Amino acid sequence: MLKATERFIDLVGRATSWLALAIVVLMATNVVLRYLFSYGSVWAQELEWHLLAPLILFAIAWGMQKGEHVRVDVAYAHFSERNKALVNIVSAVLCLAIAVLVVYFSLKYVQQAYGIDEKSSDPGGLTHRWVLKALIPAGFVLLALQSVAEIVKGVIHWREAKR
């Protein structure tokens, strides 16, 4: 189960990373169109952050898996292996708690946006904003899954370091 979860998070993270390229191309195109041809569109500008949201939300769990999250390595580097494992377990439990709370509280937010079929208030803007908002609980479910994987790995590491 642990390996399957981590493979899934890795797959989602790798797929999501391609959004960075799409965002760069879109932003460059918007800048060229705006400054060289005096042409701009609201939907293209909104699309930038519509792509940025899934990039961030889906890459959080992948960053945690790869160990790219913020940690005070100055202190952590001097801990014993057992204490490092304990810090990893505690931080993963806290991260899991936060992820669960965000999922819980964001569901009503998404439901409300869906119920009113929320769309851009700008003329020419994108529709179906509830889809974008639905990425919030989805991204934090991924983070919760990775947090559980980190807890399991931390417990295994802690037990091995105990010997």
VEXZA-237050 format. One record per residue (C-alpha): residue in one letter; y, z, x. Coordinates in Angstrom, 3 decimals, padded with zeros to 6 digits, always signed. Each point is the difference from the previous one (the first is absolute). Layout:
# residues N
+------+----------+----------+----------+
: rest :       c2 :       c3 :       c1 :
+------+----------+----------+----------+
:    a :        Y :        Z :        X :
...
+------+----------+----------+----------+
***
This chain:
# residues 163
+------+----------+----------+----------+
: rest :       c2 :       c3 :       c1 :
+------+----------+----------+----------+
:    m : +000.000 : +000.000 : +000.000 :
:    l : +002.377 : +000.879 : +002.854 :
:    k : -000.573 : -003.316 : +001.779 :
:    a : +000.353 : -001.966 : -003.243 :
:    t : +003.308 : +001.727 : -000.785 :
:    e : +001.334 : -000.656 : +003.479 :
:    r : -001.124 : -003.647 : -000.102 :
:    f : +001.779 : -000.422 : -003.337 :
:    i : +003.224 : +001.624 : +001.283 :
:    d : -000.168 : -002.168 : +003.131 :
:    l : -000.492 : -003.150 : -002.082 :
:    v : +002.937 : +000.856 : -002.266 :
:    g : +002.162 : +000.865 : +003.013 :
:    r : -000.784 : -003.224 : +001.847 :
:    a : +000.617 : -002.094 : -003.111 :
:    t : +003.227 : +001.844 : -000.730 :
:    s : +001.269 : -000.504 : +003.549 :
:    w : +000.407 : -003.711 : -000.763 :
:    l : +002.754 : +000.959 : -002.433 :
:    a : +002.171 : +000.800 : +003.029 :
:    l : -000.119 : -003.664 : +001.002 :
:    a : +000.766 : -001.099 : -003.559 :
:    i : +002.995 : +002.363 : -000.110 :
:    v : +001.371 : -001.305 : +003.310 :
:    v : -000.346 : -003.628 : -001.150 :
:    l : +001.576 : +000.797 : -003.379 :
:    m : +002.929 : +001.894 : +001.539 :
:    a : +000.625 : -002.730 : +002.577 :
:    t : -000.085 : -002.627 : -002.735 :
:    n : +002.415 : +002.025 : -002.146 :
:    v : +002.413 : +000.399 : +002.923 :
:    v : -000.117 : -003.710 : +000.898 :
:    l : +000.496 : -001.036 : -003.618 :
:    r : +002.843 : +002.458 : -000.511 :
:    y : +001.995 : -000.612 : +003.192 :
:    l : -000.697 : -003.661 : +000.703 :
:    f : -000.225 : -001.360 : -003.519 :
:    s : +001.914 : +002.633 : -002.006 :
:    y : -002.989 : +000.371 : -002.280 :
:    g : -001.552 : +003.278 : -000.991 :
:    s : -002.221 : +001.225 : -002.763 :
:    v : -000.475 : +003.433 : -001.467 :
:    w : -003.758 : -000.454 : -000.434 :
:    a : -000.467 : -000.860 : +003.694 :
:    q : +001.917 : +003.083 : +001.104 :
:    e : -001.929 : +002.203 : -002.422 :
:    l : -003.246 : -001.529 : +001.216 :
:    e : +000.764 : +001.425 : +003.452 :
:    w : -000.319 : +003.579 : -001.191 :
:    h : -002.758 : -000.910 : -002.439 :
:    l : -002.014 : -000.979 : +003.087 :
:    l : +001.246 : +002.915 : +002.090 :
:    a : -001.259 : +002.575 : -002.525 :
:    p : -003.701 : -000.967 : +000.225 :
:    l : +000.300 : -000.398 : +003.769 :
:    i : +001.136 : +003.593 : +000.325 :
:    l : -002.117 : +001.545 : -002.743 :
:    f : -003.274 : -001.629 : +001.043 :
:    a : +000.563 : +000.359 : +003.734 :
:    i : +000.546 : +003.785 : -000.131 :
:    a : -003.734 : +000.710 : -000.271 :
:    w : -000.782 : -002.588 : +002.680 :
:    g : +002.522 : +001.610 : +002.349 :
:    m : -001.627 : +003.369 : -000.591 :
:    q : -003.425 : -001.458 : +000.709 :
:    k : +001.180 : -001.526 : +003.275 :
:    g : +001.736 : +003.213 : +001.065 :
:    e : +003.441 : -001.628 : -000.128 :
:    h : +001.514 : +002.670 : -002.224 :
:    v : +002.594 : +002.449 : +001.274 :
:    r : -001.409 : +002.971 : +001.843 :
:    v : +001.634 : +002.297 : +002.536 :
:    d : -002.184 : -001.116 : +002.893 :
:    v : +001.851 : +002.187 : +002.510 :
:    a : -001.613 : +003.106 : -001.495 :
:    y : -003.151 : -001.682 : -001.345 :
:    a : -000.979 : -001.411 : +003.410 :
:    h : -000.406 : +003.515 : +001.400 :
:    f : -002.271 : +001.266 : -002.795 :
:    s : -003.726 : +000.436 : +000.456 :
:    e : -002.230 : -002.557 : -001.727 :
:    r : -000.877 : +002.581 : -002.619 :
:    n : +003.648 : +000.793 : -000.732 :
:    k : +000.843 : -003.714 : -000.130 :
:    a : -002.723 : -000.435 : -002.595 :
:    l : +001.374 : +002.946 : -001.969 :
:    v : +003.530 : -001.445 : +000.067 :
:    n : -001.389 : -003.344 : -001.169 :
:    i : -001.874 : +001.657 : -002.864 :
:    v : +003.005 : +002.029 : -001.174 :
:    s : +002.368 : -002.966 : +000.210 :
:    a : -002.475 : -002.221 : -001.877 :
:    v : -000.381 : +002.624 : -002.745 :
:    l : +003.791 : +000.205 : -000.349 :
:    c : +000.239 : -003.788 : -000.047 :
:    l : -002.708 : -000.146 : -002.671 :
:    a : +001.886 : +002.523 : -002.123 :
:    i : +003.229 : -001.998 : +000.276 :
:    a : -001.796 : -003.274 : -000.772 :
:    v : -001.637 : +001.477 : -003.102 :
:    l : +003.348 : +001.361 : -001.216 :
:    v : +001.728 : -003.349 : +000.519 :
:    v : -002.775 : -001.813 : -001.889 :
:    y : +000.146 : +002.510 : -002.832 :
:    f : +003.781 : -000.114 : -000.406 :
:    s : +000.365 : -003.748 : +000.524 :
:    l : -002.411 : -001.011 : -002.751 :
:    k : +002.488 : +000.891 : -002.747 :
:    y : +002.709 : -001.851 : +001.927 :
:    v : -002.163 : -003.140 : +000.086 :
:    q : -001.010 : +000.413 : -003.645 :
:    q : +003.651 : +000.226 : -001.036 :
:    a : +000.917 : -003.132 : +001.989 :
:    y : -002.942 : -001.848 : -001.555 :
:    g : +000.876 : +001.192 : -003.508 :
:    i : +003.503 : -001.440 : +000.167 :
:    d : -001.110 : -003.024 : +002.063 :
:    e : +002.580 : +000.949 : +002.601 :
:    k : +001.586 : -002.880 : +001.864 :
:    s : +002.943 : -000.575 : +002.274 :
:    s : +003.375 : +000.715 : -001.528 :
:    d : +001.482 : -002.859 : +002.029 :
:    p : +000.067 : -003.475 : -001.529 :
:    g : -002.609 : -002.115 : +001.750 :
:    g : -001.849 : +003.074 : +001.249 :
:    l : -003.734 : +000.599 : -000.051 :
:    t : -001.896 : +001.122 : -003.083 :
:    h : -002.935 : +002.406 : -000.368 :
:    r : +001.405 : +002.763 : +002.199 :
:    w : -002.771 : +002.256 : -001.311 :
:    v : -002.418 : -001.897 : +002.267 :
:    l : +002.045 : +001.040 : +003.022 :
:    k : +000.182 : +003.579 : -001.253 :
:    a : -003.771 : +000.037 : -000.537 :
:    l : -000.376 : -000.430 : +003.745 :
:    i : +001.267 : +003.563 : +000.476 :
:    p : -003.093 : +001.753 : -001.402 :
:    a : -002.247 : -002.706 : +001.470 :
:    g : +001.388 : +000.556 : +003.487 :
:    f : -000.312 : +003.751 : -000.288 :
:    v : -003.578 : -000.277 : -001.279 :
:    l : -000.751 : -001.840 : +003.255 :
:    l : +001.747 : +002.784 : +001.906 :
:    a : -002.048 : +002.610 : -001.885 :
:    l : -003.225 : -001.854 : +000.865 :
:    q : +000.958 : -000.159 : +003.662 :
:    s : +000.991 : +003.679 : -000.076 :
:    v : -003.474 : +000.898 : -001.269 :
:    a : -001.498 : -002.125 : +002.790 :
:    e : +002.194 : +001.825 : +002.533 :
:    i : -001.121 : +003.373 : -001.366 :
:    v : -003.663 : -000.998 : +000.340 :
:    k : +000.548 : -001.324 : +003.536 :
:    g : +001.947 : +003.133 : +000.905 :
:    v : -002.756 : +002.299 : -001.256 :
:    i : -002.611 : -001.982 : +001.941 :
:    h : +002.152 : +000.121 : +003.131 :
:    w : +000.686 : +003.720 : -000.462 :
:    r : -003.723 : +000.763 : -000.328 :
:    e : -000.830 : -002.041 : +003.092 :
:    a : +002.792 : +001.655 : +002.010 :
:    k : -001.296 : +003.428 : -001.030 :
:    r : -003.187 : -000.420 : +002.022 :
+------+----------+----------+----------+
***
